[in-house]
Amino acid sequence: MARDRNSNSSRRKTEAMDSKFKKRVSILDQESITYVDYKDLNLLRRFMSERAKIRGQQVTGNSAKQQRDIARAIRVAREMGLLPYAVRQITQRTKSRRPEREGTLRLPDSTPLERTDPNIDPYAAEAMAEAVAEAIVAEIVEEIVVEEIVEEIVEEIVEEIVEEIVEEIVAESEST
């Protein structure tokens, strides 16, 4: 009798648990997709987290074969450069877990630099980054100016050539 009571109660517990948790249906089954192509980036991104990690079977509802196919397609797409391996975290945490020591300075990329380190001057690094950015902007502007000057020179040369041709035609027509 003791067995009967335990078996009934365990049966009720499993039935209650089944009704609480609904099994997820795979996107592949919903859209009746049989072949997962590595070039179908929209489909593959649905199986990736914001940080570009492959989501698990429990989350997506895929079968084992579907999960293998998805993982293989994502790996191939990453290898081809179509999908990222990892995504940088854009926002920074405001509260750190460990208290910072005195003498530590953080740059915008949150890399700590020691102020006592004689080889690294964070202010010089910032000035160098600004100088590099200004140089890049100057180079781009210079390329644009050069392109405009070349276009103007080409237009002048074309106009001169057309004028010479017209003068030759007029001279030939007057001589005949």
N, C-alpha and C positions, 0 to 999 in steps of 0.2 A: 504494500500500500504506500509505503514511503516513496517508492519509486514513482508511482502514479502521480502523486502530488508534485514532485519535483519536475517531472516531465511536462505536466500541464503548465506549471508556472513558467518554465523556461520557454515553452511554446508561445505563451502569451507575451513574454518579453520580446521574443524575436519578431512576432507579428506587430507589436507596438513600435519596435525600432524600424521595421520595414515601412510602416506608414509615415514615420517622421522624415525619413531620408528618401528623397526621390533620386533615382539614378539619372545622371545627366545623359542626354542624347548627343552623340557626336555631330559636329558641324558637317563632317563628310557624309554621314548617313542622312542628315536632313536635306542636304543639297544633292544627294545621290552622286557623289564624286567617287570614281573608282580608281583613278590615277592621280597621284599628287605630283605636280610638275614643279621643279625648282624655280622656274621663271614666273610662277604665279605668286607674286610677292604679297598681294592683298590677302590671299588665303593663308600664306605662311605667317604673316604678321598676326593673324588671329590666334595663332598657337604660340605666340611669344609674349612675354611680359614687357613692361615698360623699359626694363633694364636689359632687354634682348635675351632673356633666358627662355629656354624651351619649357613650356608648361607641361605638367605631368598628366598622366592618364586620368587620375582622379578628378582633376580640374576640368579637363576638356571632354571627358567621356569617351575617349577613343578606345578601340580595342588594341591589343598588343601589336597586331600587324599594322594597323593604322598609325599607331604611335611610332613604330619603327620607320614607316614610310615618311611620316612628317619629319622626324628627326634627321633622316638621311637627306631629304630635300632641303631642310634648313642648313645642314652642314655644307651641302654642295653650293647653295646660294651664298653662304658666307665665304666659301673658298673662291667663288667667282667675283666676290666683291659686291654682290647685290644686296646683301643684308649685313648689318654690323655684328661684330662679335660681342661688343659691349657698348653701352651708351653711358656717356658721362653724366654724373649727377649734376643737374643744373642748380638746384637750390642748396644752400649750405645750412647746416644745423646751427641754431642760435645758441644753444646751450651745449657745452662740451661735457663729456662724462668725467674727465679728469680736470682738476684745476690746473691752470697754466702756471708755469714757473715765471718768476720775474726775469726780465732780460730776454724774453722770447718775443719775436716780432713775427706777425703773419702777413704774408703777401696775399694778393687777391686770389691766387690759386690755393690758398690755405696751407702753403708749405711753411713750416716754422723755420725761422732763421735765428741763429744766436747773434745777439748784438756784439758779443765779445769775440766773435770769429773775425780775425783780421783780414781773411781772404775774401769775405763776402760782405759787401756793403749794400744793404737793400735799397738805399736811396740812389746809389749809383746804378743798380740794376734797373730801377724804375726809370731813371734818366736815359739809360741805354735803350730800354724798350721804347720810350718816346722817340728817341733819335731814329731808331730803326723804322718805326711807323711813319715818321715824317719823311724819311728817305724813300720809303715805298710809295707814299703819296706823291712825292716829287717826281719819281720815276714814271708813275702812271700819267701824271699831268704832262711830263715831257714827251712821252710817247704820243699822247693825244695831240699836242702842239706840232710835233714832227709830222704826224699823219696829215694834219690840216695844211701845213706848209707844202708838203709833197703834193697834195691835191691841188693847191693853188698853182704850183709850178707846172704841173701837168696840164692844167686848164690853159695857162698862158702859152705853153708850147703848142698845144693843139690849136689855139686861136691863131698863132703866128703861122703855123703850117697851112691852115685853111686860107688865111689871107694870101700867102704866097701862091697857093694853087689857084685861087680866084684871079690873082693878078696875071699869072701865066695864061689862064684860059682867056681872059680879056685881051691880053697882048696878042695871042694867037688869032682870036676872032677879029681884031682890028687889022692885023697883017693880011688876012685873007679876004 
